[in-house]
């Protein structure tokens, strides 16, 4: 049977997380509002999400006191419904909870995406949504090319895991809405231990699959990342 025919229809909502402080990036304004090639990183991100027709709504989650988001998006139109922004928290899990609570009841799947990850391709979005639809949860990932070492607190090497079994994961990280809700409840006392959204699902017993990511689906974290993005877009004539 053709696998594509087994993929169920679903209504997808994106939690667009923009509440981080971005301390590694520096500067006077939050990184998602820095302009690259004449457009804020946030708008690059929103336009990339526009490539996937299954995305019905986007729920922005912003920092308390953020007055820039509304101004940046005011004159723009998207094929999805851009919901009013809600205020998140100091931790990613708090922002997720606030965003989930604001979503419409008829949402099937939730994709959690970084506002400062502006270049998610159409293929990345399709692949991760297809896999999540089939298995319940998925994240995009790319192969690791460097040899990895697991070390202890003193820097002593404990293990050299096989690169064949390793992936560097990205966002959007996608799962059934009820899975995210249940996982956050089950892990509420240990949320600070989880470094991404999928690890909360894994700890709660849900299986997560990895779809094909893209090296250009890169999070803008430092000034070097900003220069990389500008160079890439200028090379593509954007």
Secondary structure, DSSP 8 states (H G I E B T S, - for coil): --GGGG-----EEEEEEE----TTT-SSS-GGGSEETTEEHHHHHHHHHTT-TTEEEEEEEE-TT--HHHHHHTT---SSEEEEEEE--SSHHHHHHHHHHHS-TT--EEEEEETT-TT--HHHHHHHHHHHHHHSEEEEEEE--S---EE-TT--EEE---GGG-EEEEEEEEEEHHHHHHHHHHTTTTGGG-SSHHHHHHHTT---EEEE--TT-----SHHHHHHHHHHHHHTT-
